[in-house]
C-alpha cells in the first residue's frame, strides 16, 4: 500500500467493494478505498497527526438510542495497537465519534524512547 512518511496523513473512511479470491464480492468499509489502510511512517520523538474523514452516507433514520443492537452504522473512529501514547483525546481515544460527513484530527505524541516496529490502526467504534 502507499505510505505517508511526513508524520501526518489524511485517511478517508468509505464503502469499499472487496473482490475475494473466490470471485465473490462483498460491500464493506475501508480507509482510502483499499484493503488495509495506507502505511503511515513516523519517528520516536515526533508528532503523528492523522485526520480521519468519514465519507459514509448518513443513516436514513437515527439509531443513536439503540442499546442492544446495531447502531450508528455511519459513525467511525480510529484505535491504534503498539503505540505507547495517551488514551485521551486528541490521542488514542477509542470513544471518539466521527459522524457521517465529519472529520477528526488525532494527534499522537510519540515518546523519544519509543520502540521501533510495525504498529497498526483500525476502526474501533462501539
C-alpha positions as CSV (number, residue, x, y, z in Angstrom):
1,X,0.0,0.0,0.0
2,X,1.0,3.6,-0.4
3,X,3.0,5.1,2.5
4,X,2.8,8.5,4.2
5,X,6.2,9.5,5.5
6,X,5.6,13.1,6.6
7,X,4.3,12.3,10.1
8,X,0.8,13.2,9.0
9,X,-1.9,11.7,6.9
10,X,-5.5,12.1,5.9
11,X,-7.4,8.8,5.7
12,X,-10.9,8.6,4.2
13,X,-13.4,6.1,5.6
14,X,-15.9,5.0,3.0
15,X,-17.7,2.0,1.4
16,X,-15.4,-0.4,-0.5
17,X,-16.2,-3.3,-2.7
18,X,-13.9,-6.1,-1.8
19,X,-13.3,-8.7,-4.5
20,X,-12.4,-12.1,-2.9
21,X,-10.1,-14.7,-4.4
22,X,-13.2,-16.9,-4.9
23,X,-14.7,-14.5,-7.4
24,X,-17.2,-13.2,-4.9
25,X,-17.5,-9.6,-3.9
26,X,-18.6,-8.0,-0.6
27,X,-19.5,-4.4,0.2
28,X,-17.5,-3.4,3.3
29,X,-15.7,-0.3,4.5
30,X,-12.1,0.7,4.3
31,X,-9.6,3.5,4.6
32,X,-8.7,5.2,1.3
33,X,-10.5,2.6,-0.8
34,X,-8.1,-0.2,-0.2
35,X,-7.9,-3.4,1.7
36,X,-5.9,-2.3,4.7
37,X,-5.3,1.4,5.0
38,X,-2.1,3.2,3.9
39,X,1.1,2.8,5.9
40,X,2.0,5.9,7.9
41,X,5.6,6.3,9.0
42,X,6.8,8.4,11.9
43,X,9.8,8.5,14.2
44,X,10.4,8.4,18.0
45,X,10.0,11.9,19.5
46,X,7.8,13.0,16.7
47,X,4.2,14.0,16.5
48,X,1.9,11.9,14.3
49,X,-1.2,13.6,13.0
50,X,-4.0,11.6,11.4
51,X,-7.1,13.3,10.0
52,X,-10.0,10.9,9.5
53,X,-12.7,12.0,7.1
54,X,-15.9,10.0,7.3
55,X,-17.3,9.7,3.8
56,X,-20.1,7.3,4.7
57,X,-23.7,8.3,3.9
58,X,-25.8,9.4,6.8
59,X,-28.3,6.9,8.3
60,X,-31.7,7.1,6.8
61,X,-33.1,7.1,10.4
62,X,-31.3,7.6,13.7
63,X,-30.2,4.6,15.6
64,X,-28.4,6.7,18.3
65,X,-30.8,5.5,21.1
66,X,-30.4,1.8,20.3
67,X,-28.6,-0.1,23.1
68,X,-28.7,-3.8,22.3
69,X,-28.3,-3.9,18.6
70,X,-26.6,-2.4,15.6
71,X,-26.4,1.3,16.0
72,X,-24.7,4.4,14.5
73,X,-23.7,2.5,11.3
74,X,-22.5,5.7,9.8
75,X,-20.1,6.5,12.6
76,X,-16.4,5.6,12.9
77,X,-13.1,6.3,14.7
78,X,-9.6,5.0,14.9
79,X,-7.7,3.0,17.5
80,X,-4.0,2.0,17.4
81,X,-2.1,-1.0,18.6
82,X,1.5,-0.9,19.7
83,X,1.9,2.8,20.1
84,X,2.7,3.9,23.7
85,X,0.6,7.1,23.5
86,X,-2.1,8.8,25.6
87,X,-5.6,7.2,25.5
88,X,-7.1,10.6,25.9
89,X,-8.3,12.9,23.1
90,X,-6.9,14.1,20.8
91,X,-4.8,10.9,21.0
92,X,-6.0,7.3,21.0
93,X,-9.4,7.8,22.5
94,X,-11.5,4.9,21.3
95,X,-14.7,6.6,22.4
96,X,-14.3,9.4,19.8
97,X,-17.3,9.5,17.4
98,X,-16.8,10.7,13.8
99,X,-20.2,11.0,12.3
100,X,-21.0,10.8,8.6
101,X,-19.7,13.8,6.7
102,X,-17.4,14.9,9.7
103,X,-13.7,14.7,10.2
104,X,-11.5,14.5,13.2
105,X,-7.7,15.0,13.7
106,X,-5.9,12.6,16.0
107,X,-2.6,13.8,17.5
108,X,-0.2,11.3,18.8
109,X,3.0,12.5,20.6
110,X,5.4,9.6,20.1
111,X,7.8,9.2,23.1
112,X,11.5,9.8,22.3
113,X,12.3,6.3,23.6
114,X,9.5,4.6,21.7
115,X,10.5,1.1,20.4
116,X,10.7,0.7,16.6
117,X,8.3,-1.7,14.9
118,X,5.2,-2.2,12.8
119,X,2.1,-0.9,14.6
120,X,-1.4,-0.8,13.3
121,X,-4.6,1.1,13.4
122,X,-8.2,0.2,12.7
123,X,-11.8,1.5,13.1
124,X,-12.9,0.8,16.7
125,X,-16.3,2.4,17.2
126,X,-18.6,0.7,19.8
